[in-house]
Every structure is written in structure tokens, then in C-alpha cells.
């Protein structure tokens, strides 16, 4: 339901978006047209910090306060490091940072790898993270900071607003781009892959948040993967990821990975992935792949950088029950030259029944997935 105590925001969205239904959808009210990306007005940034987005960093959803969580940056110079948790409230259309972000060394010197005991050190936007709604914590593992692979595991208490270095014993190898996802049936977090010494890993681990311990599941047929995302569908009780043009599912009960046959998206990296857990629909959007693909484009924005080639802005839906992909079609593709802030970091909002996305800018997008009707 729309919160009527915020009429100014509603009127702003109605004026900015194409139609009042789309505006209401972004606020959790009446649904917008299914399978259509809607760009929200640029939200307000609260507090003394400056929101400075950092590429391919996973977006998460916090059910307790109905906010999105993004680990990006708060400093003013264009750098490649993330150092701060940010929270986005769709009802208020605003961003709020954690109160005490990690200070990025300026310039980066010999003391860059020193870190505070109360906060994970700044790192590249390639680390695994997930929200455990039962224990009300945000978990972050691994990454790369100043050329060094990191294997630390941190918890951010979503009620107290404080970080804790968990310092577990056995744990996944550190490095670039592991993928984490919360699995309610197991009451913990699954971790897959990552990269160390230039090689993608074929690891599947489980983190018991309450105990603070990692366990190597030694899952059958684990694929190698890094710099990807992993989602969970409670209806089919499987995790889904997309690696090198192949769709992989992890069957929780069997502790085994399997590939999915049939047509699907073109091979790509840096895509957005999330799961509508109510309908059992995985949403895949955008990414970067081969330049000669018929759906690939050349992006000329941002103007301060060289044109990026092989850019995708297509949207695909994966039916986890049928294990089949549905291409929404070229007419649903966004124009990368006109939306440099396209949403390639996605999260499913279970309370508003919407997918939200953010990209290289602070703009937020909304999307309501719906499987095509059978012919």
C-alpha cells in the first residue's frame, strides 16, 4: 500500500515516470506494466557522506526494515574501491550511509593494507555478500584490496549498526568475486567460487552464521566461477548462477550442481541476477560479452572514458520449475547510450514484490517480472 503521508514523493514520481501506475509500483503500490524497467527519480542522499557507486558490487535486500543494501563508496574522488554500506529506502526514495565508513588512504601508500579492527578494510567491488534475515546480519567475505587477496569474513549487525570481524577457522580461499546467498532451510549462507592467483575456483562452502563457522560442502560437479552472482529459489529449493554462457543449478538436498540444457542468454560477465522468490523466476539483465553478438551494443557513456563494446541490455527470465529461459525480446532492451546508469546490480524486494536495480549511477530502477503466457 502507498503511504499517504508522503504525497510529495508520490506526485514527484507520477510527474517523472510514464504513468501513475508505474510510479505507484516503485513505491510498492499498484503494479507497473510487467516486464518493463522503470527508472525512479534520483533519490536524496542523507548525511555527511557522498554516495560514489562502484561497478559490480552485489545489491542485497533487508526484510526487517525493507531497505536495499549496497557496499560501495563514500569519498569524493573517482577511485575503484568500496568502503561503506549504503541503505536505500524505496518508500522514502533516499540513501543513508553507515555512520563510520572506512577511510580510504590518500594517496595509497605503504600503510594502505593496515585496517581498523572495527571495520572491513576498503577493497575492490568484487566480494561476496548476503543478508541473513533471521540473525539480522549482513555477511561479507573475501575480495581484493590494493592488489592483495582477502579471505576475511565480517558481519554487520543490522540492528546495532556495527561491524565484527568473525575470524573463523577453516574458511573459503580468499580472492576476487565469490558469490554468496542465504538459504533459509539451512539457516545459513552458501558460497560459490571466487578467484585466486588468476584462476577461478570450484568451491562450495556453507557458513553457519550463528556458530560463525565455515564448512566445505565438497558438492558434486561444482563449476569454476568468479565475479558472478548466485540466487536462491525456495520454491524449487535450488540455487542458480550463470557462468561462461551456461546455466548452473545447485540442488540443496542433493548437494550437487547440474547444468541446464536448452537455449539461454549469450555468454557475458558483469550481469545483474536476482530471483523473484514468490513466483520462482530468476531475472538476468545486461552484462558485457562478445562485440559481434546481434544484441550487443557500443556504449559511448560515460564521456570521460573510452567507449565500451559488447554491452548487453537485454532481459531474460528463468523458470526454475521448468528450468527454461524466456527472452523478453529485443523490443525490451534498453539503449545503453541513453542509460549509462542501467541497473546491473539487482535485488528482489519480497515486501513490495518488485526487483530493484542500481548501476554506475545513483539512479534506482524497478521491474516486475512475469513469465510469458504459454502459446
C-alpha positions in Angstrom: 0.0 0.0 0.0 1.2 3.5 -0.7 2.0 5.6 2.4 -0.3 8.6 2.0 1.8 10.6 4.5 4.3 11.1 1.6 2.2 12.8 -1.1 5.0 15.0 -2.3 7.1 12.0 -3.2 4.2 10.3 -5.0 3.4 13.4 -7.0 7.1 13.7 -8.0 7.2 10.1 -9.2 3.9 10.4 -11.1 5.3 13.5 -12.9 8.7 11.8 -13.6 7.6 8.3 -14.6 5.5 7.3 -17.5 2.1 6.9 -15.8 0.8 6.9 -12.2 0.7 3.1 -12.2 4.4 2.9 -12.7 5.1 5.4 -10.0 2.9 3.6 -7.5 4.7 0.3 -8.4 8.0 1.8 -7.5 6.6 2.6 -4.1 5.1 -0.8 -3.6 1.5 0.1 -4.6 -0.3 -0.8 -7.8 1.9 -2.8 -10.2 3.5 -1.3 -13.2 3.4 -2.9 -16.6 5.0 -6.4 -16.2 8.5 -7.0 -17.6 9.2 -3.2 -18.1 12.1 -1.4 -16.5 11.0 1.9 -14.8 13.6 4.5 -13.7 12.8 6.2 -10.5 13.7 9.9 -9.8 17.2 10.3 -8.4 16.9 9.9 -4.6 18.1 12.1 -1.9 21.4 11.2 -0.2 21.3 11.8 3.6 24.1 12.7 6.0 27.6 14.0 5.5 28.8 11.3 3.2 28.8 11.3 -0.6 27.4 8.2 -2.4 30.0 7.2 -5.0 29.0 4.0 -6.9 31.4 1.2 -7.6 30.5 -1.0 -10.5 29.9 -4.7 -10.0 29.0 -4.9 -6.3 26.1 -7.1 -5.3 22.9 -5.4 -4.2 21.0 -7.0 -1.3 17.6 -6.7 0.4 17.0 -6.4 4.2 13.5 -7.6 5.1 13.5 -6.2 8.6 13.5 -2.5 7.5 12.5 -3.1 3.9 15.7 -1.5 2.6 18.3 -2.3 -0.1 21.9 -2.7 1.0 24.9 -1.8 -1.2 28.6 -1.8 -0.2 30.1 1.0 -2.3 32.0 4.2 -1.5 31.5 7.5 0.3 34.5 9.5 -0.8 34.6 12.2 -3.5 37.4 11.1 -5.8 36.8 8.7 -8.6 38.6 5.6 -7.3 38.0 1.9 -7.7 37.5 1.0 -4.0 34.4 0.4 -1.8 34.4 1.3 1.8 30.9 1.9 3.1 27.5 0.3 3.5 24.6 2.3 2.0 20.9 1.7 2.6 18.2 2.7 0.1 14.5 3.1 1.3 12.1 2.8 -1.7 9.3 4.4 0.2 11.3 7.5 1.0 13.4 7.3 -2.2 16.6 8.1 -0.2 20.0 6.8 0.7 21.6 6.7 4.1 25.2 5.5 4.9 26.5 3.7 7.8 27.8 6.2 10.3 31.5 5.3 10.4 32.9 4.2 7.0 36.5 3.0 6.4 38.8 5.9 5.5 40.5 5.3 2.1 44.2 6.2 2.2 45.0 9.3 0.1 47.3 8.8 -1.6 47.6 5.0 -1.4 50.8 4.3 0.4 52.7 1.6 2.2 50.1 1.8 5.0 47.1 1.0 2.7 46.8 -2.6 3.9 46.6 -1.6 7.6 43.0 -1.9 8.8 40.8 -0.9 11.6 39.7 -3.7 14.0 36.0 -2.4 13.8 35.5 -2.3 10.1 36.5 -4.3 6.9 39.2 -2.5 5.0 38.4 -0.8 1.7 38.5 -3.2 -1.3 37.7 -3.5 -4.9 34.0 -4.1 -5.8 34.4 -7.8 -6.1 33.5 -9.6 -2.8 30.8 -11.9 -1.7 27.9 -10.7 0.5 24.5 -11.9 1.7 21.8 -10.9 4.3 20.8 -13.4 7.0 17.3 -12.1 7.9 16.9 -14.4 10.9 20.1 -13.3 12.6 19.7 -9.8 11.2 23.2 -9.5 9.9 24.9 -8.6 6.6 27.8 -11.0 5.9 30.8 -10.1 3.7 33.6 -12.4 2.6 36.7 -12.1 0.6 37.7 -9.6 -2.1 40.8 -7.8 -3.3 42.4 -4.8 -1.6 45.3 -2.9 -3.0 46.5 -6.0 -5.0 46.1 -8.5 -2.2 43.6 -11.2 -2.0 41.5 -11.1 1.2 39.9 -14.1 3.0 38.3 -12.3 5.9 34.6 -12.7 7.0 32.8 -9.8 8.5 29.3 -9.4 10.0 27.4 -6.1 10.1 24.7 -6.1 12.8 21.7 -4.5 11.1 20.1 -3.6 14.5 23.2 -2.2 16.2 24.8 -0.8 13.1 28.3 -2.2 13.9 30.8 -4.5 12.1 32.5 -7.5 13.7 35.5 -9.4 12.3 34.4 -13.0 12.8 37.8 -14.6 12.3 36.6 -18.1 11.5 38.9 -21.0 11.5 38.6 -23.0 8.3 37.1 -20.8 5.5 37.0 -20.5 1.7 40.1 -19.3 0.0 40.1 -15.5 -0.4 40.2 -13.5 -3.6 38.1 -11.9 -6.3 34.4 -12.4 -6.8 33.0 -15.2 -4.7 29.1 -15.4 -4.8 27.1 -15.7 -1.6 23.4 -16.3 -1.0 21.3 -17.0 2.1 19.4 -20.3 2.2 16.6 -20.3 4.8 16.2 -24.1 5.0 19.8 -24.4 6.0 19.7 -21.3 8.2 23.0 -20.1 6.7 24.8 -18.8 3.6 26.1 -20.7 0.6 29.3 -19.5 -1.0 30.5 -20.5 -4.5 33.7 -19.9 -6.4 36.0 -16.9 -6.4 39.3 -16.3 -8.0 42.8 -16.6 -6.6 46.2 -16.4 -8.4 44.3 -15.7 -11.6 42.3 -18.9 -11.5 38.6 -19.3 -10.8 37.8 -21.8 -8.0 35.4 -24.7 -8.0 34.5 -24.5 -4.3 31.1 -24.7 -2.5 31.1 -23.7 1.2 28.4 -23.2 3.8 28.6 -20.5 6.5 26.7 -21.1 9.8 26.0 -17.5 10.9 25.0 -18.3 14.4 28.1 -20.5 15.0 30.4 -18.3 13.0 31.9 -21.3 11.2 32.5 -22.3 7.5 32.2 -25.8 6.2 33.5 -27.2 2.8 30.4 -29.0 1.4 32.5 -30.7 -1.3 29.5 -30.5 -3.6 29.4 -32.8 -6.6 30.2 -31.3 -10.0 31.0 -27.9 -8.7 31.8 -25.5 -11.6 34.5 -23.0 -11.6 33.3 -19.4 -11.3 34.2 -15.9 -10.2 32.8 -12.3 -10.5 29.3 -13.7 -10.7 26.1 -13.8 -8.6 24.2 -16.6 -7.0 20.5 -16.6 -6.2 18.2 -19.0 -4.3 14.6 -20.1 -5.2 12.8 -21.5 -2.1 10.0 -22.9 -4.3 12.3 -25.3 -6.2 15.0 -25.3 -3.5 17.8 -24.7 -5.9 20.5 -22.0 -6.3 21.0 -20.6 -9.8 24.0 -18.9 -11.4 25.2 -18.1 -14.9 28.8 -18.9 -15.9 30.5 -18.7 -19.3 27.2 -19.0 -21.2 26.0 -21.9 -19.1 23.2 -22.0 -16.5 24.0 -24.0 -13.4 21.7 -25.0 -10.6 22.8 -26.2 -7.2 20.3 -28.7 -5.7 20.4 -28.2 -1.9 19.1 -31.6 -0.9 21.5 -33.5 -3.2 24.4 -31.2 -2.5 25.2 -31.3 -6.3 25.5 -28.9 -9.2 23.9 -29.5 -12.6 23.9 -27.7 -15.9 20.7 -26.7 -17.7 20.1 -27.7 -21.3 18.4 -25.6 -23.9 18.7 -22.0 -25.2 19.5 -19.1 -23.0 21.4 -15.8 -22.7 24.6 -15.2 -24.6 27.8 -15.6 -22.6 28.6 -12.5 -20.6 30.1 -11.0 -17.4 29.1 -8.2 -15.1 25.4 -9.1 -15.4 22.6 -8.5 -12.9 20.9 -11.5 -11.3 18.1 -11.9 -8.7 15.2 -14.2 -8.0 11.5 -13.4 -7.6 11.1 -15.9 -4.8 7.4 -15.7 -4.8 7.0 -16.9 -8.4 10.2 -18.8 -8.8 11.5 -16.5 -11.6 15.2 -15.7 -11.9 15.8 -12.3 -13.6 19.0 -11.8 -15.6 19.8 -8.4 -17.0 22.6 -6.7 -19.0 26.3 -7.6 -18.9 29.2 -7.4 -21.2 30.1 -10.1 -23.9 31.2 -10.5 -27.4 31.2 -7.4 -29.6 29.8 -9.2 -32.6 26.7 -10.6 -30.9 23.5 -9.3 -32.6 22.2 -7.9 -29.3 25.4 -6.3 -28.2 25.9 -2.6 -28.4 28.6 0.0 -28.1 28.2 2.3 -25.1 29.7 5.8 -25.5 29.0 6.9 -22.0 30.5 7.9 -19.7 32.1 10.6 -21.7 35.3 10.6 -19.6 36.1 7.0 -20.5 36.7 5.1 -23.7 33.6 3.5 -25.4 32.7 0.1 -24.0 31.9 -2.6 -26.6 29.9 -5.7 -26.4 27.3 -4.2 -24.0 24.0 -6.1 -23.4 20.8 -4.5 -22.0 18.6 -7.5 -22.7 16.3 -9.1 -20.0 15.8 -12.8 -19.5 13.6 -14.8 -17.2 14.4 -18.3 -15.9 11.6 -20.5 -14.8 13.2 -22.5 -12.0 10.4 -25.2 -12.0 10.6 -25.8 -15.8 14.3 -24.9 -15.9 13.9 -22.9 -19.0 14.9 -19.4 -20.1 12.5 -16.8 -21.7 13.9 -14.0 -23.7 11.7 -10.8 -23.3 12.8 -9.8 -26.8 14.8 -7.0 -28.4 12.0 -4.5 -28.0 12.5 -4.7 -24.2 16.3 -4.0 -24.5 17.4 -0.6 -23.1 19.5 1.7 -25.1 23.0 1.7 -23.4 23.9 5.0 -24.9 20.9 6.7 -23.3 21.1 4.9 -19.9 24.7 4.7 -18.7 23.3 4.1 -15.2 21.4 0.9 -16.3 20.7 -1.4 -13.4 23.3 -4.2 -13.5 23.1 -4.9 -9.7 19.7 -6.4 -8.8 17.8 -7.4 -5.7 14.4 -8.9 -5.1 12.2 -6.9 -2.6 9.9 -9.5 -1.1 7.6 -7.0 0.6 6.9 -4.8 -2.5 7.1 -7.8 -4.9 9.5 -5.9 -7.2 13.0 -6.3 -8.5 15.1 -3.2 -7.8 18.3 -2.4 -9.6 21.2 0.1 -9.4 24.1 0.7 -11.7 27.1 3.0 -12.1 24.9 6.0 -11.1 22.7 6.5 -8.1 19.5 6.0 -10.1 17.3 3.2 -9.0 15.2 1.1 -11.4 12.1 -1.1 -10.7 11.0 -4.2 -12.6 8.0 -6.6 -12.1 8.7 -10.0 -13.6 6.1 -12.1 -15.2 6.6 -15.3 -17.2 5.2 -15.2 -20.7 1.9 -16.9 -21.3 2.1 -20.4 -22.9 1.2 -20.3 -26.6 
